Amino acid sequence: MMLQISTPINGETSSSFLDNQLLFVILGLIALVFVIIRVAKFLSEMDSSRASK
């Protein structure tokens, strides 16, 4: 799996550490979606300006 969060071998992990990892993964995905939408909007505007010429 690409985004698999694995626990250490000894199994002594605080739940807040895993919660923080999950939070960072979710925030990273949100940022990635935001960037993709902005790039798609920019390319769409650039394409429509070419078509109007």
mmCIF entry with sequence, helices, sheets and N, C-alpha, C, O atoms, coordinates in Angstrom:
data_MODEL
# 
_entry.id   MODEL 
# 
_entity.id                         1 
_entity.type                       polymer 
_entity.pdbx_number_of_molecules   1 
# 
_entity_poly.entity_id                      1 
_entity_poly.type                           'polypeptide(L)' 
_entity_poly.nstd_linkage                   no 
_entity_poly.nstd_monomer                   no 
_entity_poly.pdbx_seq_one_letter_code       MMLQISTPINGETSSSFLDNQLLFVILGLIALVFVIIRVAKFLSEMDSSRASK 
_entity_poly.pdbx_seq_one_letter_code_can   MMLQISTPINGETSSSFLDNQLLFVILGLIALVFVIIRVAKFLSEMDSSRASK 
_entity_poly.pdbx_strand_id                 A 
# 
loop_
_entity_poly_seq.entity_id 
_entity_poly_seq.num 
_entity_poly_seq.mon_id 
_entity_poly_seq.hetero 
1 1  MET n 
1 2  MET n 
1 3  LEU n 
1 4  GLN n 
1 5  ILE n 
1 6  SER n 
1 7  THR n 
1 8  PRO n 
1 9  ILE n 
1 10 ASN n 
1 11 GLY n 
1 12 GLU n 
1 13 THR n 
1 14 SER n 
1 15 SER n 
1 16 SER n 
1 17 PHE n 
1 18 LEU n 
1 19 ASP n 
1 20 ASN n 
1 21 GLN n 
1 22 LEU n 
1 23 LEU n 
1 24 PHE n 
1 25 VAL n 
1 26 ILE n 
1 27 LEU n 
1 28 GLY n 
1 29 LEU n 
1 30 ILE n 
1 31 ALA n 
1 32 LEU n 
1 33 VAL n 
1 34 PHE n 
1 35 VAL n 
1 36 ILE n 
1 37 ILE n 
1 38 ARG n 
1 39 VAL n 
1 40 ALA n 
1 41 LYS n 
1 42 PHE n 
1 43 LEU n 
1 44 SER n 
1 45 GLU n 
1 46 MET n 
1 47 ASP n 
1 48 SER n 
1 49 SER n 
1 50 ARG n 
1 51 ALA n 
1 52 SER n 
1 53 LYS n 
# 
_struct_asym.id          A 
_struct_asym.entity_id   1 
# 
_struct_conf.conf_type_id            HELX_P 
_struct_conf.id                      HELX_P1 
_struct_conf.pdbx_PDB_helix_id       AA1 
_struct_conf.beg_label_comp_id       SER 
_struct_conf.beg_label_asym_id       A 
_struct_conf.beg_label_seq_id        15 
_struct_conf.pdbx_beg_PDB_ins_code   ? 
_struct_conf.end_label_comp_id       SER 
_struct_conf.end_label_asym_id       A 
_struct_conf.end_label_seq_id        52 
_struct_conf.pdbx_end_PDB_ins_code   ? 
_struct_conf.beg_auth_comp_id        SER 
_struct_conf.beg_auth_asym_id        A 
_struct_conf.beg_auth_seq_id         15 
_struct_conf.end_auth_comp_id        SER 
_struct_conf.end_auth_asym_id        A 
_struct_conf.end_auth_seq_id         52 
_struct_conf.pdbx_PDB_helix_class    1 
_struct_conf.details                 ? 
_struct_conf.pdbx_PDB_helix_length   38 
# 
_struct_conf_type.id          HELX_P 
_struct_conf_type.criteria    ? 
_struct_conf_type.reference   ? 
# 
loop_
_atom_site.group_PDB 
_atom_site.id 
_atom_site.type_symbol 
_atom_site.label_atom_id 
_atom_site.label_alt_id 
_atom_site.label_comp_id 
_atom_site.label_asym_id 
_atom_site.label_entity_id 
_atom_site.label_seq_id 
_atom_site.pdbx_PDB_ins_code 
_atom_site.Cartn_x 
_atom_site.Cartn_y 
_atom_site.Cartn_z 
_atom_site.occupancy 
_atom_site.B_iso_or_equiv 
_atom_site.pdbx_formal_charge 
_atom_site.auth_seq_id 
_atom_site.auth_comp_id 
_atom_site.auth_asym_id 
_atom_site.auth_atom_id 
_atom_site.pdbx_PDB_model_num 
ATOM 1   N N  . MET A 1 1  ? 0.837   -1.188 0.000   1.00 0.00 ? 1  MET A N  1 
ATOM 2   C CA . MET A 1 1  ? 0.000   0.000  0.000   1.00 0.00 ? 1  MET A CA 1 
ATOM 3   C C  . MET A 1 1  ? 0.874   1.241  0.000   1.00 0.00 ? 1  MET A C  1 
ATOM 4   O O  . MET A 1 1  ? 1.962   1.250  0.575   1.00 0.00 ? 1  MET A O  1 
ATOM 5   N N  . MET A 1 2  ? 0.396   2.269  -0.639  1.00 0.00 ? 2  MET A N  1 
ATOM 6   C CA . MET A 1 2  ? 1.202   3.465  -0.745  1.00 0.00 ? 2  MET A CA 1 
ATOM 7   C C  . MET A 1 2  ? 1.146   4.299  0.539   1.00 0.00 ? 2  MET A C  1 
ATOM 8   O O  . MET A 1 2  ? 2.171   4.844  0.950   1.00 0.00 ? 2  MET A O  1 
ATOM 9   N N  . LEU A 1 3  ? 0.002   4.411  1.171   1.00 0.00 ? 3  LEU A N  1 
ATOM 10  C CA . LEU A 1 3  ? -0.154  5.268  2.338   1.00 0.00 ? 3  LEU A CA 1 
ATOM 11  C C  . LEU A 1 3  ? -0.334  4.464  3.615   1.00 0.00 ? 3  LEU A C  1 
ATOM 12  O O  . LEU A 1 3  ? -1.011  4.920  4.537   1.00 0.00 ? 3  LEU A O  1 
ATOM 13  N N  . GLN A 1 4  ? 0.250   3.292  3.688   1.00 0.00 ? 4  GLN A N  1 
ATOM 14  C CA . GLN A 1 4  ? 0.080   2.448  4.862   1.00 0.00 ? 4  GLN A CA 1 
ATOM 15  C C  . GLN A 1 4  ? 0.846   3.031  6.037   1.00 0.00 ? 4  GLN A C  1 
ATOM 16  O O  . GLN A 1 4  ? 2.026   3.362  5.915   1.00 0.00 ? 4  GLN A O  1 
ATOM 17  N N  . ILE A 1 5  ? 0.177   3.156  7.171   1.00 0.00 ? 5  ILE A N  1 
ATOM 18  C CA . ILE A 1 5  ? 0.810   3.637  8.392   1.00 0.00 ? 5  ILE A CA 1 
ATOM 19  C C  . ILE A 1 5  ? 1.133   2.412  9.228   1.00 0.00 ? 5  ILE A C  1 
ATOM 20  O O  . ILE A 1 5  ? 0.226   1.725  9.697   1.00 0.00 ? 5  ILE A O  1 
ATOM 21  N N  . SER A 1 6  ? 2.410   2.132  9.420   1.00 0.00 ? 6  SER A N  1 
ATOM 22  C CA . SER A 1 6  ? 2.801   0.932  10.142  1.00 0.00 ? 6  SER A CA 1 
ATOM 23  C C  . SER A 1 6  ? 3.190   1.284  11.575  1.00 0.00 ? 6  SER A C  1 
ATOM 24  O O  . SER A 1 6  ? 3.677   2.381  11.849  1.00 0.00 ? 6  SER A O  1 
ATOM 25  N N  . THR A 1 7  ? 2.971   0.347  12.471  1.00 0.00 ? 7  THR A N  1 
ATOM 26  C CA . THR A 1 7  ? 3.331   0.535  13.868  1.00 0.00 ? 7  THR A CA 1 
ATOM 27  C C  . THR A 1 7  ? 4.716   -0.046 14.108  1.00 0.00 ? 7  THR A C  1 
ATOM 28  O O  . THR A 1 7  ? 5.136   -0.941 13.374  1.00 0.00 ? 7  THR A O  1 
ATOM 29  N N  . PRO A 1 8  ? 5.433   0.434  15.108  1.00 0.00 ? 8  PRO A N  1 
ATOM 30  C CA . PRO A 1 8  ? 6.747   -0.125 15.414  1.00 0.00 ? 8  PRO A CA 1 
ATOM 31  C C  . PRO A 1 8  ? 6.647   -1.577 15.879  1.00 0.00 ? 8  PRO A C  1 
ATOM 32  O O  . PRO A 1 8  ? 5.573   -2.045 16.258  1.00 0.00 ? 8  PRO A O  1 
ATOM 33  N N  . ILE A 1 9  ? 7.760   -2.269 15.846  1.00 0.00 ? 9  ILE A N  1 
ATOM 34  C CA . ILE A 1 9  ? 7.777   -3.694 16.181  1.00 0.00 ? 9  ILE A CA 1 
ATOM 35  C C  . ILE A 1 9  ? 7.391   -3.927 17.640  1.00 0.00 ? 9  ILE A C  1 
ATOM 36  O O  . ILE A 1 9  ? 6.675   -4.883 17.936  1.00 0.00 ? 9  ILE A O  1 
ATOM 37  N N  . ASN A 1 10 ? 7.856   -3.066 18.563  1.00 0.00 ? 10 ASN A N  1 
ATOM 38  C CA . ASN A 1 10 ? 7.583   -3.302 19.965  1.00 0.00 ? 10 ASN A CA 1 
ATOM 39  C C  . ASN A 1 10 ? 6.121   -3.014 20.345  1.00 0.00 ? 10 ASN A C  1 
ATOM 40  O O  . ASN A 1 10 ? 5.682   -3.426 21.419  1.00 0.00 ? 10 ASN A O  1 
ATOM 41  N N  . GLY A 1 11 ? 5.378   -2.332 19.509  1.00 0.00 ? 11 GLY A N  1 
ATOM 42  C CA . GLY A 1 11 ? 3.954   -2.121 19.741  1.00 0.00 ? 11 GLY A CA 1 
ATOM 43  C C  . GLY A 1 11 ? 3.628   -1.042 20.755  1.00 0.00 ? 11 GLY A C  1 
ATOM 44  O O  . GLY A 1 11 ? 2.457   -0.839 21.077  1.00 0.00 ? 11 GLY A O  1 
ATOM 45  N N  . GLU A 1 12 ? 4.619   -0.353 21.261  1.00 0.00 ? 12 GLU A N  1 
ATOM 46  C CA . GLU A 1 12 ? 4.374   0.696  22.243  1.00 0.00 ? 12 GLU A CA 1 
ATOM 47  C C  . GLU A 1 12 ? 4.231   2.029  21.507  1.00 0.00 ? 12 GLU A C  1 
ATOM 48  O O  . GLU A 1 12 ? 5.206   2.760  21.332  1.00 0.00 ? 12 GLU A O  1 
ATOM 49  N N  . THR A 1 13 ? 3.029   2.326  21.089  1.00 0.00 ? 13 THR A N  1 
ATOM 50  C CA . THR A 1 13 ? 2.781   3.548  20.354  1.00 0.00 ? 13 THR A CA 1 
ATOM 51  C C  . THR A 1 13 ? 1.628   4.283  21.013  1.00 0.00 ? 13 THR A C  1 
ATOM 52  O O  . THR A 1 13 ? 0.607   3.683  21.349  1.00 0.00 ? 13 THR A O  1 
ATOM 53  N N  . SER A 1 14 ? 1.796   5.568  21.194  1.00 0.00 ? 14 SER A N  1 
ATOM 54  C CA . SER A 1 14 ? 0.685   6.326  21.754  1.00 0.00 ? 14 SER A CA 1 
ATOM 55  C C  . SER A 1 14 ? -0.332  6.598  20.655  1.00 0.00 ? 14 SER A C  1 
ATOM 56  O O  . SER A 1 14 ? 0.023   6.754  19.487  1.00 0.00 ? 14 SER A O  1 
ATOM 57  N N  . SER A 1 15 ? -1.574  6.653  21.039  1.00 0.00 ? 15 SER A N  1 
ATOM 58  C CA . SER A 1 15 ? -2.626  6.865  20.040  1.00 0.00 ? 15 SER A CA 1 
ATOM 59  C C  . SER A 1 15 ? -2.551  8.271  19.459  1.00 0.00 ? 15 SER A C  1 
ATOM 60  O O  . SER A 1 15 ? -2.974  8.487  18.323  1.00 0.00 ? 15 SER A O  1 
ATOM 61  N N  . SER A 1 16 ? -2.025  9.224  20.208  1.00 0.00 ? 16 SER A N  1 
ATOM 62  C CA . SER A 1 16 ? -1.921  10.584 19.681  1.00 0.00 ? 16 SER A CA 1 
ATOM 63  C C  . SER A 1 16 ? -0.916  10.650 18.528  1.00 0.00 ? 16 SER A C  1 
ATOM 64  O O  . SER A 1 16 ? -1.087  11.447 17.606  1.00 0.00 ? 16 SER A O  1 
ATOM 65  N N  . PHE A 1 17 ? 0.131   9.818  18.571  1.00 0.00 ? 17 PHE A N  1 
ATOM 66  C CA . PHE A 1 17 ? 1.103   9.789  17.476  1.00 0.00 ? 17 PHE A CA 1 
ATOM 67  C C  . PHE A 1 17 ? 0.436   9.313  16.186  1.00 0.00 ? 17 PHE A C  1 
ATOM 68  O O  . PHE A 1 17 ? 0.642   9.897  15.123  1.00 0.00 ? 17 PHE A O  1 
ATOM 69  N N  . LEU A 1 18 ? -0.366  8.247  16.287  1.00 0.00 ? 18 LEU A N  1 
ATOM 70  C CA . LEU A 1 18 ? -1.070  7.749  15.105  1.00 0.00 ? 18 LEU A CA 1 
ATOM 71  C C  . LEU A 1 18 ? -2.123  8.748  14.642  1.00 0.00 ? 18 LEU A C  1 
ATOM 72  O O  . LEU A 1 18 ? -2.350  8.899  13.441  1.00 0.00 ? 18 LEU A O  1 
ATOM 73  N N  . ASP A 1 19 ? -2.770  9.433  15.589  1.00 0.00 ? 19 ASP A N  1 
ATOM 74  C CA . ASP A 1 19 ? -3.740  10.456 15.212  1.00 0.00 ? 19 ASP A CA 1 
ATOM 75  C C  . ASP A 1 19 ? -3.061  11.594 14.465  1.00 0.00 ? 19 ASP A C  1 
ATOM 76  O O  . ASP A 1 19 ? -3.616  12.126 13.504  1.00 0.00 ? 19 ASP A O  1 
ATOM 77  N N  . ASN A 1 20 ? -1.869  11.967 14.901  1.00 0.00 ? 20 ASN A N  1 
ATOM 78  C CA . ASN A 1 20 ? -1.139  13.028 14.210  1.00 0.00 ? 20 ASN A CA 1 
ATOM 79  C C  . ASN A 1 20 ? -0.734  12.596 12.811  1.00 0.00 ? 20 ASN A C  1 
ATOM 80  O O  . ASN A 1 20 ? -0.808  13.390 11.873  1.00 0.00 ? 20 ASN A O  1 
ATOM 81  N N  . GLN A 1 21 ? -0.307  11.349 12.660  1.00 0.00 ? 21 GLN A N  1 
ATOM 82  C CA . GLN A 1 21 ? 0.045   10.859 11.322  1.00 0.00 ? 21 GLN A CA 1 
ATOM 83  C C  . GLN A 1 21 ? -1.169  10.882 10.402  1.00 0.00 ? 21 GLN A C  1 
ATOM 84  O O  . GLN A 1 21 ? -1.073  11.292 9.245   1.00 0.00 ? 21 GLN A O  1 
ATOM 85  N N  . LEU A 1 22 ? -2.302  10.443 10.917  1.00 0.00 ? 22 LEU A N  1 
ATOM 86  C CA . LEU A 1 22 ? -3.519  10.438 10.111  1.00 0.00 ? 22 LEU A CA 1 
ATOM 87  C C  . LEU A 1 22 ? -3.924  11.856 9.746   1.00 0.00 ? 22 LEU A C  1 
ATOM 88  O O  . LEU A 1 22 ? -4.370  12.105 8.626   1.00 0.00 ? 22 LEU A O  1 
ATOM 89  N N  . LEU A 1 23 ? -3.773  12.781 10.674  1.00 0.00 ? 23 LEU A N  1 
ATOM 90  C CA . LEU A 1 23 ? -4.095  14.178 10.398  1.00 0.00 ? 23 LEU A CA 1 
ATOM 91  C C  . LEU A 1 23 ? -3.200  14.729 9.294   1.00 0.00 ? 23 LEU A C  1 
ATOM 92  O O  . LEU A 1 23 ? -3.681  15.426 8.401   1.00 0.00 ? 23 LEU A O  1 
ATOM 93  N N  . PHE A 1 24 ? -1.900  14.423 9.345   1.00 0.00 ? 24 PHE A N  1 
ATOM 94  C CA . PHE A 1 24 ? -0.991  14.908 8.303   1.00 0.00 ? 24 PHE A CA 1 
ATOM 95  C C  . PHE A 1 24 ? -1.308  14.292 6.944   1.00 0.00 ? 24 PHE A C  1 
ATOM 96  O O  . PHE A 1 24 ? -1.192  14.969 5.923   1.00 0.00 ? 24 PHE A O  1 
ATOM 97  N N  . VAL A 1 25 ? -1.701  13.035 6.913   1.00 0.00 ? 25 VAL A N  1 
ATOM 98  C CA . VAL A 1 25 ? -2.077  12.397 5.644   1.00 0.00 ? 25 VAL A CA 1 
ATOM 99  C C  . VAL A 1 25 ? -3.315  13.069 5.069   1.00 0.00 ? 25 VAL A C  1 
ATOM 100 O O  . VAL A 1 25 ? -3.369  13.354 3.872   1.00 0.00 ? 25 VAL A O  1 
ATOM 101 N N  . ILE A 1 26 ? -4.309  13.322 5.911   1.00 0.00 ? 26 ILE A N  1 
ATOM 102 C CA . ILE A 1 26 ? -5.547  13.954 5.441   1.00 0.00 ? 26 ILE A CA 1 
ATOM 103 C C  . ILE A 1 26 ? -5.276  15.378 4.968   1.00 0.00 ? 26 ILE A C  1 
ATOM 104 O O  . ILE A 1 26 ? -5.783  15.785 3.923   1.00 0.00 ? 26 ILE A O  1 
ATOM 105 N N  . LEU A 1 27 ? -4.488  16.137 5.716   1.00 0.00 ? 27 LEU A N  1 
ATOM 106 C CA . LEU A 1 27 ? -4.161  17.504 5.296   1.00 0.00 ? 27 LEU A CA 1 
ATOM 107 C C  . LEU A 1 27 ? -3.356  17.510 4.003   1.00 0.00 ? 27 LEU A C  1 
ATOM 108 O O  . LEU A 1 27 ? -3.546  18.389 3.163   1.00 0.00 ? 27 LEU A O  1 
ATOM 109 N N  . GLY A 1 28 ? -2.473  16.554 3.835   1.00 0.00 ? 28 GLY A N  1 
ATOM 110 C CA . GLY A 1 28 ? -1.713  16.460 2.596   1.00 0.00 ? 28 GLY A CA 1 
ATOM 111 C C  . GLY A 1 28 ? -2.604  16.151 1.403   1.00 0.00 ? 28 GLY A C  1 
ATOM 112 O O  . GLY A 1 28 ? -2.421  16.712 0.322   1.00 0.00 ? 28 GLY A O  1 
ATOM 113 N N  . LEU A 1 29 ? -3.562  15.265 1.599   1.00 0.00 ? 29 LEU A N  1 
ATOM 114 C CA . LEU A 1 29 ? -4.497  14.950 0.513   1.00 0.00 ? 29 LEU A CA 1 
ATOM 115 C C  . LEU A 1 29 ? -5.366  16.150 0.161   1.00 0.00 ? 29 LEU A C  1 
ATOM 116 O O  . LEU A 1 29 ? -5.645  16.396 -1.013  1.00 0.00 ? 29 LEU A O  1 
ATOM 117 N N  . ILE A 1 30 ? -5.796  16.897 1.179   1.00 0.00 ? 30 ILE A N  1 
ATOM 118 C CA . ILE A 1 30 ? -6.604  18.100 0.927   1.00 0.00 ? 30 ILE A CA 1 
ATOM 119 C C  . ILE A 1 30 ? -5.784  19.116 0.135   1.00 0.00 ? 30 ILE A C  1 
ATOM 120 O O  . ILE A 1 30 ? -6.286  19.707 -0.821  1.00 0.00 ? 30 ILE A O  1 
ATOM 121 N N  . ALA A 1 31 ? -4.532  19.319 0.525   1.00 0.00 ? 31 ALA A N  1 
ATOM 122 C CA . ALA A 1 31 ? -3.671  20.261 -0.189  1.00 0.00 ? 31 ALA A CA 1 
ATOM 123 C C  . ALA A 1 31 ? -3.445  19.809 -1.629  1.00 0.00 ? 31 ALA A C  1 
ATOM 124 O O  . ALA A 1 31 ? -3.444  20.631 -2.546  1.00 0.00 ? 31 ALA A O  1 
ATOM 125 N N  . LEU A 1 32 ? -3.256  18.512 -1.828  1.00 0.00 ? 32 LEU A N  1 
ATOM 126 C CA . LEU A 1 32 ? -3.048  17.982 -3.176  1.00 0.00 ? 32 LEU A CA 1 
ATOM 127 C C  . LEU A 1 32 ? -4.275  18.200 -4.062  1.00 0.00 ? 32 LEU A C  1 
ATOM 128 O O  . LEU A 1 32 ? -4.144  18.585 -5.223  1.00 0.00 ? 32 LEU A O  1 
ATOM 129 N N  . VAL A 1 33 ? -5.452  17.956 -3.520  1.00 0.00 ? 33 VAL A N  1 
ATOM 130 C CA . VAL A 1 33 ? -6.683  18.178 -4.282  1.00 0.00 ? 33 VAL A CA 1 
ATOM 131 C C  . VAL A 1 33 ? -6.832  19.654 -4.623  1.00 0.00 ? 33 VAL A C  1 
ATOM 132 O O  . VAL A 1 33 ? -7.231  19.992 -5.737  1.00 0.00 ? 33 VAL A O  1 
ATOM 133 N N  . PHE A 1 34 ? -6.515  20.541 -3.674  1.00 0.00 ? 34 PHE A N  1 
ATOM 134 C CA . PHE A 1 34 ? -6.603  21.977 -3.912  1.00 0.00 ? 34 PHE A CA 1 
ATOM 135 C C  . PHE A 1 34 ? -5.674  22.392 -5.051  1.00 0.00 ? 34 PHE A C  1 
ATOM 136 O O  . PHE A 1 34 ? -6.071  23.164 -5.925  1.00 0.00 ? 34 PHE A O  1 
ATOM 137 N N  . VAL A 1 35 ? -4.447  21.889 -5.046  1.00 0.00 ? 35 VAL A N  1 
ATOM 138 C CA . VAL A 1 35 ? -3.487  22.238 -6.097  1.00 0.00 ? 35 VAL A CA 1 
ATOM 139 C C  . VAL A 1 35 ? -3.953  21.703 -7.445  1.00 0.00 ? 35 VAL A C  1 
ATOM 140 O O  . VAL A 1 35 ? -3.842  22.397 -8.456  1.00 0.00 ? 35 VAL A O  1 
ATOM 141 N N  . ILE A 1 36 ? -4.470  20.488 -7.473  1.00 0.00 ? 36 ILE A N  1 
ATOM 142 C CA . ILE A 1 36 ? -4.945  19.907 -8.737  1.00 0.00 ? 36 ILE A CA 1 
ATOM 143 C C  . ILE A 1 36 ? -6.102  20.722 -9.300  1.00 0.00 ? 36 ILE A C  1 
ATOM 144 O O  . ILE A 1 36 ? -6.168  20.955 -10.507 1.00 0.00 ? 36 ILE A O  1 
ATOM 145 N N  . ILE A 1 37 ? -7.011  21.157 -8.435  1.00 0.00 ? 37 ILE A N  1 
ATOM 146 C CA . ILE A 1 37 ? -8.150  21.966 -8.904  1.00 0.00 ? 37 ILE A CA 1 
ATOM 147 C C  . ILE A 1 37 ? -7.656  23.303 -9.449  1.00 0.00 ? 37 ILE A C  1 
ATOM 148 O O  . ILE A 1 37 ? -8.145  23.765 -10.480 1.00 0.00 ? 37 ILE A O  1 
ATOM 149 N N  . ARG A 1 38 ? -6.695  23.929 -8.771  1.00 0.00 ? 38 ARG A N  1 
ATOM 150 C CA . ARG A 1 38 ? -6.173  25.216 -9.245  1.00 0.00 ? 38 ARG A CA 1 
ATOM 151 C C  . ARG A 1 38 ? -5.476  25.066 -10.601 1.00 0.00 ? 38 ARG A C  1 
ATOM 152 O O  . ARG A 1 38 ? -5.653  25.908 -11.481 1.00 0.00 ? 38 ARG A O  1 
ATOM 153 N N  . VAL A 1 39 ? -4.693  24.009 -10.774 1.00 0.00 ? 39 VAL A N  1 
ATOM 154 C CA . VAL A 1 39 ? -4.001  23.789 -12.040 1.00 0.00 ? 39 VAL A CA 1 
ATOM 155 C C  . VAL A 1 39 ? -5.010  23.509 -13.145 1.00 0.00 ? 39 VAL A C  1 
ATOM 156 O O  . VAL A 1 39 ? -4.865  24.016 -14.258 1.00 0.00 ? 39 VAL A O  1 
ATOM 157 N N  . ALA A 1 40 ? -6.021  22.715 -12.856 1.00 0.00 ? 40 ALA A N  1 
ATOM 158 C CA . ALA A 1 40 ? -7.036  22.419 -13.869 1.00 0.00 ? 40 ALA A CA 1 
ATOM 159 C C  . ALA A 1 40 ? -7.795  23.686 -14.269 1.00 0.00 ? 40 ALA A C  1 
ATOM 160 O O  . ALA A 1 40 ? -8.108  23.882 -15.443 1.00 0.00 ? 40 ALA A O  1 
ATOM 161 N N  . LYS A 1 41 ? -8.085  24.535 -13.295 1.00 0.00 ? 41 LYS A N  1 
ATOM 162 C CA . LYS A 1 41 ? -8.779  25.791 -13.601 1.00 0.00 ? 41 LYS A CA 1 
ATOM 163 C C  . LYS A 1 41 ? -7.900  26.690 -14.457 1.00 0.00 ? 41 LYS A C  1 
ATOM 164 O O  . LYS A 1 41 ? -8.383  27.309 -15.405 1.00 0.00 ? 41 LYS A O  1 
ATOM 165 N N  . PHE A 1 42 ? -6.610  26.768 -14.129 1.00 0.00 ? 42 PHE A N  1 
ATOM 166 C CA . PHE A 1 42 ? -5.682  27.586 -14.907 1.00 0.00 ? 42 PHE A CA 1 
ATOM 167 C C  . PHE A 1 42 ? -5.568  27.074 -16.333 1.00 0.00 ? 42 PHE A C  1 
ATOM 168 O O  . PHE A 1 42 ? -5.597  27.860 -17.280 1.00 0.00 ? 42 PHE A O  1 
ATOM 169 N N  . LEU A 1 43 ? -5.438  25.755 -16.496 1.00 0.00 ? 43 LEU A N  1 
ATOM 170 C CA . LEU A 1 43 ? -5.331  25.189 -17.841 1.00 0.00 ? 43 LEU A CA 1 
ATOM 171 C C  . LEU A 1 43 ? -6.616  25.382 -18.627 1.00 0.00 ? 43 LEU A C  1 
ATOM 172 O O  . LEU A 1 43 ? -6.577  25.591 -19.840 1.00 0.00 ? 43 LEU A O  1 
ATOM 173 N N  . SER A 1 44 ? -7.749  25.315 -17.951 1.00 0.00 ? 44 SER A N  1 
ATOM 174 C CA . SER A 1 44 ? -9.023  25.525 -18.623 1.00 0.00 ? 44 SER A CA 1 
ATOM 175 C C  . SER A 1 44 ? -9.144  26.970 -19.118 1.00 0.00 ? 44 SER A C  1 
ATOM 176 O O  . SER A 1 44 ? -9.613  27.215 -20.229 1.00 0.00 ? 44 SER A O  1 
ATOM 177 N N  . GLU A 1 45 ? -8.719  27.917 -18.284 1.00 0.00 ? 45 GLU A N  1 
ATOM 178 C CA . GLU A 1 45 ? -8.769  29.318 -18.703 1.00 0.00 ? 45 GLU A CA 1 
ATOM 179 C C  . GLU A 1 45 ? -7.799  29.590 -19.836 1.00 0.00 ? 45 GLU A C  1 
ATOM 180 O O  . GLU A 1 45 ? -8.107  30.366 -20.741 1.00 0.00 ? 45 GLU A O  1 
ATOM 181 N N  . MET A 1 46 ? -6.640  28.969 -19.800 1.00 0.00 ? 46 MET A N  1 
ATOM 182 C CA . MET A 1 46 ? -5.656  29.154 -20.852 1.00 0.00 ? 46 MET A CA 1 
ATOM 183 C C  . MET A 1 46 ? -6.179  28.565 -22.163 1.00 0.00 ? 46 MET A C  1 
ATOM 184 O O  . MET A 1 46 ? -5.984  29.157 -23.225 1.00 0.00 ? 46 MET A O  1 
ATOM 185 N N  . ASP A 1 47 ? -6.841  27.406 -22.102 1.00 0.00 ? 47 ASP A N  1 
ATOM 186 C CA . ASP A 1 47 ? -7.390  26.783 -23.296 1.00 0.00 ? 47 ASP A CA 1 
ATOM 187 C C  . ASP A 1 47 ? -8.522  27.609 -23.881 1.00 0.00 ? 47 ASP A C  1 
ATOM 188 O O  . ASP A 1 47 ? -8.620  27.733 -25.101 1.00 0.00 ? 47 ASP A O  1 
ATOM 189 N N  . SER A 1 48 ? -9.380  28.177 -23.041 1.00 0.00 ? 48 SER A N  1 
ATOM 190 C CA . SER A 1 48 ? -10.500 28.963 -23.546 1.00 0.00 ? 48 SER A CA 1 
ATOM 191 C C  . SER A 1 48 ? -10.024 30.291 -24.144 1.00 0.00 ? 48 SER A C  1 
ATOM 192 O O  . SER A 1 48 ? -10.651 30.809 -25.068 1.00 0.00 ? 48 SER A O  1 
ATOM 193 N N  . SER A 1 49 ? -8.918  30.849 -23.624 1.00 0.00 ? 49 SER A N  1 
ATOM 194 C CA . SER A 1 49 ? -8.392  32.084 -24.202 1.00 0.00 ? 49 SER A CA 1 
ATOM 195 C C  . SER A 1 49 ? -7.758  31.809 -25.559 1.00 0.00 ? 49 SER A C  1 
ATOM 196 O O  . SER A 1 49 ? -7.801  32.667 -26.441 1.00 0.00 ? 49 SER A O  1 
ATOM 197 N N  . ARG A 1 50 ? -7.169  30.628 -25.744 1.00 0.00 ? 50 ARG A N  1 
ATOM 198 C CA . ARG A 1 50 ? -6.629  30.268 -27.061 1.00 0.00 ? 50 ARG A CA 1 
ATOM 199 C C  . ARG A 1 50 ? -7.741  30.064 -28.069 1.00 0.00 ? 50 ARG A C  1 
ATOM 200 O O  . ARG A 1 50 ? -7.604  30.448 -29.230 1.00 0.00 ? 50 ARG A O  1 
ATOM 201 N N  . ALA A 1 51 ? -8.831  29.471 -27.643 1.00 0.00 ? 51 ALA A N  1 
ATOM 202 C CA . ALA A 1 51 ? -9.936  29.170 -28.556 1.00 0.00 ? 51 ALA A CA 1 
ATOM 203 C C  . ALA A 1 51 ? -10.626 30.447 -29.021 1.00 0.00 ? 51 ALA A C  1 
ATOM 204 O O  . ALA A 1 51 ? -11.176 30.492 -30.121 1.00 0.00 ? 51 ALA A O  1 
ATOM 205 N N  . SER A 1 52 ? -10.597 31.496 -28.179 1.00 0.00 ? 52 SER A N  1 
ATOM 206 C CA . SER A 1 52 ? -11.286 32.724 -28.550 1.00 0.00 ? 52 SER A CA 1 
ATOM 207 C C  . SER A 1 52 ? -10.485 33.556 -29.550 1.00 0.00 ? 52 SER A C  1 
ATOM 208 O O  . SER A 1 52 ? -11.043 34.452 -30.183 1.00 0.00 ? 52 SER A O  1 
ATOM 209 N N  . LYS A 1 53 ? -9.192  33.280 -29.706 1.00 0.00 ? 53 LYS A N  1 
ATOM 210 C CA . LYS A 1 53 ? -8.357  34.069 -30.640 1.00 0.00 ? 53 LYS A CA 1 
ATOM 211 C C  . LYS A 1 53 ? -8.567  33.665 -32.074 1.00 0.00 ? 53 LYS A C  1 
ATOM 212 O O  . LYS A 1 53 ? -7.944  34.230 -32.973 1.00 0.00 ? 53 LYS A O  1 
# 
